[in-house]
Amino acid sequence: MDIPGTQNLLGKDDFMRLFVTQMQYQNPLNPMDNTEFATQLAQFSSLEQLTNISGQMQDLLVFQNSLHNTLTSSFIGRNVKYGGDQEGAGTVTGISFDNDVTYLIVDGNTKIRLSDIKEIG
């Protein structure tokens, strides 16, 4: 899975390749210290776990957004009072999503942020 903003970072496969290459080219008369070897294995294990957690967090975010969108659709046909930049009341006739911000369309023409809802009737 590609995570936005991480294209130039080393991943767990890159780390393992570096580790194996280091093992192949080490001096046989002066091999890597056991402590150093164990430290690198622990770092690899930590990297793998962080990668797994990152993937799970992405899945959770997708689920949360889906649930949010589903719950937001329940506003359609409901009367609302709103504040914020503009104040008023009306019936929600639609929903709009723009740059991860949810907007409700009130009475077919007024676009308000979901966070500006003060009352639902």
N, C-alpha and C positions, 0 to 999 in steps of 0.2 A: 504494500500500500504506500502510495506517495503522500507525504505530508507536506502541505504548502510551506515554502520557505526553507526547506531542508535539502535542496538539490545539491549543494556543494559540501555537505557534511558527510563524514565517514560513517558508514553503518556497521552493523555487526558482521556482515560478510567481509567487508574491507578489513576490519579488525582481525578476523580469523586468518585471512590471507597474510596479513603482516606478521601475525604470530607464527604461522607455519613457516613462512620464509625466514624469519629470525631463527627458528629452530634448525632449519636446514643449513644455514650458513654460519652457525655458531662454531667457535673454535673447539674441536674435540678434546684438546688438551686442557682447555679452560672453559668447561661448559657453564651454562647459565646457572646461577645460584638457585637453590630450591625455593628460597623465600621469594626471589624475584619472579620465578615461574608461577608460584602460587598466587602472587599479587596480580599478575597479568591474567590468570584464569579467573580470579575474583572480579577483575574489571570487566572481563568479557561477559561473565554471568550477570553483572549489574547492568551492562549495556543491553543485553538481551531482555532482561526484565523491564527496563525502562521503555524499550521498543514495544513490548507487549502492552504495557500500561498505556502508552501513547495511542496505540491502535484501539484499545478498549475505550479510552476517553473520546476518540473520534466517533466510535459507534454510539456511545452514550449521547453525544452532542446531536447526532443525526436523529436519534430516537426522541430526544427532548424537543428538537425543532418540529418534528412530525406531530408530537403530542400537542405542542403549542398551537400549531396550525389547525389541528382538529378541534381543539377547544375554542379557538377564535371563531371558527365557522358557526358556533352556536350563538354568536351575537347577531347573526343575520335575522332580520325581522323584529329585533328587540328595540325598545325605546331606550335611549341613553341621554344622559346629561354629561357635558364635557367642559373642561376648562383649558388652561394652557394659553397658547398664543391667541386663541379665539374661544369664546364661550358660547354655549348654546345647547340645544337639545334637538332630538329628532330620532328617526328610525334608521337603523343600520341596514343599508341596501347592498353592501358589498365589502370586500376585503382586498387590500393591496399590500404587497410586500416589496420593499425597496431598500437595498443595502442592509439586509438583516433587521430592518425596522418594520413593524406591522402597523398598518394604517387601516382604519375603518372608514368606509364611505357612508356618510350620513345623508339621507334624503337625496341620494343620487348624485350629489355634486360637492359636498363638503368632505374634505380628506383630513382626518384627525388621527393623531398617534393613539395607539391603544393605551399607552401610559397616561393619556389625558382624560380618560374616562373617570367620572366622579360618581356616577350612579347608573344602575341598570334597572329598567322597569320591566 
